[in-house]
């Protein structure tokens, strides 16, 4: 008896997400209430650190795009120090993943330092 070959099936094109026409307000909600969410924020001013901290306390991961603040190094350093204090308070994690992005995670979530 020979082992059967795995069947290969083609996934139809309508199951793929075309990011060129994607908008977050048109995205679907899959399933029930999650235990955790991944939030995104474009950091434009230091006052937004409070929003990020609140998300961490709620147990969510936050992807932070700090492009608008990148030219003001002094303010950016202060914001990162504030985020580091918030992360230390909850035993979370904070890692820069590019020249313009930071990932901030809540308690019991560690961010890998090595890329896949």
C-alpha positions, 0 to 999 in steps of 0.5 A, spaced: 500 500 500 503 506 497 502 512 501 497 517 498 499 524 496 497 530 499 492 533 495 493 540 493 488 545 492 488 552 490 486 558 494 481 562 490 483 569 489 477 572 493 481 569 500 487 574 499 487 581 502 489 586 497 493 591 501 493 596 495 485 597 496 485 595 504 482 600 509 482 598 516 474 601 517 472 595 512 476 590 515 472 584 518 471 582 525 473 575 526 470 571 532 468 573 539 472 578 544 479 577 544 483 576 550 489 581 547 489 586 541 495 589 537 494 596 537 497 601 532 499 609 534 502 614 530 506 618 535 505 625 534 506 628 541 508 626 548 501 626 551 500 620 547 504 616 552 498 616 556 494 612 551 500 607 550 500 606 557 493 605 558 493 599 552 499 596 556 495 596 563 489 593 559 494 587 556 494 589 549 501 590 545 502 597 541 506 598 535 508 605 535 510 609 529 514 615 531 516 618 524 513 624 526 517 625 532 524 622 529 527 629 528 526 632 535 531 627 538 530 630 545 523 629 545 523 622 543 528 620 548 523 623 553 517 619 550 521 613 550 524 614 557 516 615 559 514 608 555 520 604 559 518 606 566 511 604 564 513 597 561 518 597 567 511 598 572 508 592 569 514 587 567 512 588 560 517 589 554 519 595 549 523 593 543 525 598 537 524 594 530 526 599 525 528 606 525 521 608 526 517 603 529 517 601 537 513 595 539 511 595 546 508 589 550 504 588 556 506 583 562 508 576 560 509 578 553 516 578 551 519 581 544 524 577 540 530 580 539 532 576 533 528 577 526 525 571 523 
